[in-house]
Amino acid sequence: MAAYAWPSCPACTEQGDPAAFGPVGTVWSGTVVRIPVPGRTPPFVLAYVDLDDGPRILAHVPGAQAAPTAGSRARLVAPTDSDDLAVELLARVAS
């Protein structure tokens, strides 16, 4: 799954190499956004997910009503209609 392709490293300005990560990871943190944000209709759910073989990503959790619990498992799915990264919850950890 591809995220935004940076044209170069912001620190050293060298060209980066494309990489693919995922698709499964562990939720690090999640929240329900209830305030208006340009281009988004509240409420919507976001989660930081540590991909098993890659970076931590911020992704939408389409269809979720509550924030995912840290430690829950998640999988990258097709981007949202707004082209945002999205995940589905595979297994929710009890809070």
N, C-alpha and C positions, 0 to 999 in steps of 0.2 A: 504494500500500500504506500503510495507516495504522499508526502506532505509538501509544503511549499519548497520549491527548489531555490535555495539561496544562490545568487549569481557568484558570490565569492565570500570568503571568510571575513567577518566583520573585524576581526582582530589583526590578521596579517595580510588580508586582501588577496591571498592565493585562491585559485580556482578550486572548488570542492569536487569530490567524486560522488556521483549518485550512489545511494545505498537504499536497500529495501529492508524493512523491519516488520516484525509482527508475525502473525496476526494476533497472538494471544498475550495477555499480560495481567498484572495485578493492580487493582485500584489502590492508589496511594491516598487519595482524598476525593470527596465529591461534595457538590452543593446544588441547591435549587436557587436559581436567579429569579427574583420576584420584582426587580425594578426594570423600567423601560431602558432598553439599549437600542441605539439606532440599527435598524434592519432586523431586529429580533422581537418576537412577541412573548412577553413573560406569561406564566412561568416556564422556564426550561431548565433542564438538568445538565450539569457539566461534571466531568470527572478527570482528574489527573490519573493516568494509567502508566505504570512502569512496564514497558514491553519486555517480554522474557529475553529477547536477544537484541535489545536496542535502548533507545532513549525513553525518557518520560514525556508523554504527550498530554495535551489538553484536548478533550474531545466532548462532543455532545452525546447524550444518552437518549436518543429518540424514544418517545413513548413512556419514559419513566415518569413516575409521579413523585418519587422521593429520592433523596440523594443516596447514591450507593455507599455502602459501608467499606471502610478501608479493609483490604485483604480479600475482597470479592474478586472473582475472576471475570475478565472481560475479553471480548474479541473485536478487532476492527471489522467494520462493515462498510458498505458503500457510503460515500460522502453524502451529507445532507443536500437538500435542494439549493442551499446557499454555498455549497462546495466546502463545508466545514468537515473536519474529521469526525467520525462517529464510531461508537462502540455499542455492542449489546452485552448485557450482563449474562454470564454463563452460570455462575454460582454465587449467591449472595451469602456473605458471612453475617451471622447474627450479631446485632449490636449489643 
